[in-house]
Amino acid sequence: MFDIVRMGTGISQVRRLAGEGNCNGVSPTDGPLPGYEALLASGALPVLPALGELLPGGLARGSVVAAGRWSLLCLALAAGASVAGAWCAVAGVPQLGVSAAACVGLDPARMLLVADPGTAWPQVVASLLDGCELVLLRPPGHAPAQVRRRLEAVLRRCGGVLVVAGDWDGAQARLLVTRQEWAGIEAGHGRLRARRVLVVADGRGAAARPRTQWLWLPAPDGSVGLADQVLSEMQDAG
C-alpha cells in the first residue's frame, strides 16, 4: 500500500494509450502475458531480448541496476518486466515521454509516475517498492550510504528491482552507453532516424565479467534491437 501522506499528490497512474501496441510488438490491451504468476515467484525479472546478452538471467530480484545518465537505455531496462505483466514505477523524471516509454515496451496501464518526489524521495521510492516489481529512479544527487542501505533493505524484503539513472555505489549490475552513432544526418542535412549505441555491462558476483553489445536505441521504428558490429556510414553525434 502507498503512504499518500508521505508521497503527496504527485503520484499518478498513466492512462492506457490508444493504438495497436508498441514498437516491440506488444499491445497494452493484451493484459499480463502467460506465466505472470511464475514471474512474480521467480528469482529474476525478464529483460527485452536485445538485452539478454548483457544481462543473462534477467534482473535479479532484490538488486540495484545502475544505468548511467538518464537515457532510453533506462526505459529499455524496465520494459521487459512490464511486457511480462509487472507493475513498474518511474520517479524523478518529469520530462518522461509516455508515448516513448510505451513504444519501448512499457505498459502505461501498469505504470506509476512520480514526476518530482522532492526531498522525501527515499520514502517515496520505498513506498513504490512495496507495490511495484520494478522502480526506475533518477535521484536528485548522489545517494548517501545510509539511504542506500535503507532502500537496499526494502529491496531485499519486497523482492523488487531498482533501476537507477545515475551512479549507485555497490550496484549489483551496471550498464553504460560508451559510444553512440546517429543515422539520418548526411552531409549537413537530413533527419535523425535511429541511434546505434555500444553498451558495456559489468557488476558484482556472476555479473563481474564485462560484456558489450551494439544496440539500436532506438531503431528507425522506435524499438530496441540488436545492431550488427560492422561500422556503418553514420555520423557520430556523440
C-alpha positions as semicolon CSV with decimal commas, in nm:
position;residue;x (nm);y (nm);z (nm)
1;M;0,000;0,000;0,000
2;F;0,117;0,353;-0,074
3;D;0,164;0,610;0,201
4;I;-0,016;0,902;0,034
5;V;0,066;1,136;0,323
6;R;0,438;1,097;0,262
7;M;0,419;1,068;-0,114
8;G;0,196;1,370;-0,167
9;T;-0,024;1,430;-0,469
10;G;0,249;1,397;-0,732
11;I;0,186;1,027;-0,795
12;S;-0,042;0,926;-1,079
13;Q;-0,129;0,622;-1,282
14;V;-0,089;0,671;-1,654
15;R;-0,400;0,617;-1,863
16;R;-0,392;0,342;-2,122
17;L;-0,283;0,476;-2,461
18;A;-0,497;0,415;-2,764
19;G;-0,339;0,229;-3,051
20;E;-0,234;-0,113;-3,171
21;G;0,065;-0,157;-2,945
22;N;0,428;-0,061;-2,909
23;C;0,721;-0,089;-3,143
24;N;0,840;-0,410;-2,978
25;G;0,523;-0,587;-3,084
26;V;0,334;-0,599;-2,753
27;S;-0,009;-0,443;-2,724
28;P;-0,105;-0,275;-2,395
29;T;-0,451;-0,427;-2,440
30;D;-0,312;-0,780;-2,426
31;G;-0,305;-0,784;-2,046
32;P;-0,044;-0,976;-1,844
33;L;0,136;-1,232;-2,052
34;P;0,109;-1,605;-1,977
35;G;0,330;-1,704;-1,689
36;Y;0,286;-1,380;-1,494
37;E;0,233;-1,566;-1,169
38;A;0,556;-1,756;-1,228
39;L;0,730;-1,423;-1,292
40;L;0,624;-1,293;-0,952
41;A;0,762;-1,603;-0,781
42;S;1,086;-1,626;-0,980
43;G;1,428;-1,503;-0,878
44;A;1,457;-1,250;-1,160
45;L;1,260;-1,013;-1,378
46;P;1,292;-1,064;-1,755
47;V;1,460;-0,819;-1,992
48;L;1,397;-0,744;-2,357
49;P;1,559;-0,999;-2,592
50;A;1,805;-0,735;-2,714
51;L;1,942;-0,704;-2,359
52;G;1,970;-1,078;-2,298
53;E;2,344;-1,099;-2,366
54;L;2,416;-0,802;-2,140
55;L;2,202;-0,931;-1,853
56;P;2,194;-1,311;-1,875
57;G;1,927;-1,439;-1,643
58;G;1,745;-1,105;-1,630
59;L;1,726;-0,856;-1,343
60;A;1,789;-1,028;-1,012
61;R;1,522;-0,958;-0,753
62;G;1,644;-0,752;-0,460
63;S;1,914;-0,587;-0,671
64;V;2,010;-0,239;-0,788
65;V;2,097;-0,179;-1,154
66;A;2,281;0,145;-1,237
67;A;2,235;0,269;-1,593
68;G;2,433;0,592;-1,608
69;R;2,274;0,920;-1,707
70;W;1,906;0,926;-1,800
71;S;1,853;0,784;-2,148
72;L;1,636;0,543;-2,345
73;L;1,850;0,263;-2,201
74;C;1,684;0,319;-1,863
75;L;1,339;0,264;-2,010
76;A;1,460;-0,037;-2,207
77;L;1,580;-0,199;-1,883
78;A;1,231;-0,169;-1,736
79;A;1,043;-0,274;-2,049
80;G;1,099;-0,649;-2,025
81;A;0,934;-0,675;-1,684
82;S;0,648;-0,452;-1,795
83;V;0,589;-0,665;-2,106
84;A;0,568;-0,970;-1,879
85;G;0,294;-0,803;-1,674
86;A;0,485;-0,648;-1,384
87;W;0,390;-0,316;-1,229
88;C;0,659;-0,052;-1,279
89;A;0,710;0,299;-1,143
90;V;0,919;0,593;-1,260
91;A;1,029;0,858;-1,010
92;G;1,223;1,179;-1,058
93;V;1,184;1,211;-1,437
94;P;0,937;1,495;-1,501
95;Q;1,019;1,505;-1,873
96;L;0,932;1,138;-1,929
97;G;0,754;1,085;-2,258
98;V;0,482;0,827;-2,200
99;S;0,446;0,757;-2,571
100;A;0,820;0,688;-2,596
101;A;0,801;0,460;-2,291
102;A;0,510;0,269;-2,447
103;C;0,699;0,237;-2,775
104;V;0,994;0,077;-2,596
105;G;0,762;-0,173;-2,430
106;L;0,632;-0,035;-2,101
107;D;0,261;-0,079;-2,048
108;P;0,114;0,259;-1,945
109;A;-0,177;0,078;-1,777
110;R;0,064;-0,074;-1,523
111;M;0,296;0,221;-1,474
112;L;0,305;0,478;-1,194
113;L;0,471;0,818;-1,234
114;V;0,607;1,043;-0,962
115;A;0,746;1,338;-1,154
116;D;0,911;1,514;-0,859
117;P;0,932;1,317;-0,533
118;G;1,112;1,609;-0,367
119;T;1,340;1,580;-0,067
120;A;1,145;1,279;0,063
121;W;1,242;1,073;-0,242
122;P;1,382;0,781;-0,036
123;Q;1,046;0,738;0,138
124;V;0,863;0,768;-0,194
125;V;1,083;0,500;-0,353
126;A;1,038;0,271;-0,052
127;S;0,659;0,307;-0,084
128;L;0,672;0,237;-0,457
129;L;0,878;-0,076;-0,399
130;D;0,602;-0,203;-0,171
131;G;0,363;-0,210;-0,465
132;C;0,574;-0,243;-0,780
133;E;0,810;-0,514;-0,902
134;L;1,041;-0,255;-1,061
135;V;1,111;0,110;-0,983
136;L;1,307;0,335;-1,218
137;L;1,462;0,624;-1,025
138;R;1,659;0,931;-1,117
139;P;1,783;1,052;-0,778
140;P;1,842;1,425;-0,726
141;G;2,207;1,361;-0,645
142;H;2,448;1,105;-0,509
143;A;2,261;0,889;-0,258
144;P;2,421;0,884;0,090
145;A;2,531;0,547;0,223
146;Q;2,258;0,542;0,488
147;V;1,987;0,599;0,226
148;R;2,130;0,330;0,000
149;R;2,139;0,075;0,281
150;R;1,781;0,151;0,380
151;L;1,647;0,117;0,026
152;E;1,852;-0,197;-0,039
153;A;1,695;-0,349;0,272
154;V;1,350;-0,266;0,132
155;L;1,452;-0,428;-0,198
156;R;1,554;-0,749;-0,027
157;R;1,232;-0,758;0,173
158;C;1,000;-0,682;-0,121
159;G;1,193;-0,870;-0,387
160;G;1,182;-0,581;-0,631
161;V;1,439;-0,428;-0,865
162;L;1,564;-0,070;-0,853
163;V;1,696;0,072;-1,181
164;V;1,890;0,393;-1,117
165;A;1,950;0,659;-1,380
166;G;2,286;0,766;-1,239
167;D;2,551;0,619;-1,012
168;W;2,481;0,389;-0,718
169;D;2,772;0,263;-0,511
170;G;2,751;-0,113;-0,469
171;A;2,505;-0,173;-0,754
172;Q;2,485;-0,541;-0,847
173;A;2,486;-0,456;-1,219
174;R;2,597;-0,151;-1,417
175;L;2,527;-0,064;-1,778
176;L;2,677;0,229;-1,962
177;V;2,648;0,367;-2,314
178;T;3,011;0,422;-2,419
179;R;2,959;0,516;-2,783
180;Q;2,673;0,635;-2,999
181;E;2,621;0,686;-3,372
182;W;2,319;0,853;-3,527
183;A;2,162;0,758;-3,860
184;G;1,988;1,005;-4,086
185;I;2,220;1,305;-4,093
186;E;2,408;1,315;-4,420
187;A;2,637;1,597;-4,541
188;G;2,489;1,863;-4,314
189;H;2,122;1,783;-4,373
190;G;1,861;1,520;-4,304
191;R;1,669;1,395;-4,001
192;L;1,782;1,178;-3,713
193;R;1,616;0,840;-3,771
194;A;1,790;0,597;-3,536
195;R;2,070;0,565;-3,286
196;R;2,321;0,282;-3,264
197;V;2,495;0,253;-2,927
198;L;2,764;0,041;-2,769
199;V;2,656;-0,071;-2,421
200;V;2,902;-0,211;-2,168
201;A;2,770;-0,414;-1,874
202;D;2,950;-0,531;-1,563
203;G;2,877;-0,570;-1,195
204;R;2,937;-0,790;-0,896
205;G;2,942;-1,165;-0,845
206;A;2,822;-1,356;-1,151
207;A;2,794;-1,025;-1,341
208;A;3,155;-0,921;-1,281
209;R;3,278;-1,018;-1,628
210;P;3,233;-0,719;-1,864
211;R;3,003;-0,772;-2,162
212;T;2,947;-0,546;-2,461
213;Q;2,670;-0,525;-2,718
214;W;2,577;-0,293;-3,004
215;L;2,208;-0,198;-2,986
216;W;1,961;0,007;-3,182
217;L;1,837;0,250;-2,918
218;P;1,609;0,338;-3,086
219;A;1,583;0,162;-3,422
220;P;1,418;0,351;-3,710
221;D;1,078;0,219;-3,597
222;G;1,138;0,327;-3,235
223;S;1,205;-0,021;-3,099
224;V;1,508;-0,162;-2,917
225;G;1,704;-0,425;-3,106
226;L;2,042;-0,579;-3,172
227;A;2,273;-0,397;-3,413
228;D;2,550;-0,561;-3,611
229;Q;2,905;-0,473;-3,516
230;V;3,009;-0,362;-3,864
231;L;3,062;0,014;-3,864
232;S;2,813;0,183;-4,093
233;E;2,817;0,519;-4,264
234;M;2,665;0,701;-3,971
235;Q;2,773;1,037;-3,844
236;D;2,890;1,030;-3,482
237;A;2,682;1,280;-3,288
238;G;2,829;1,179;-2,953
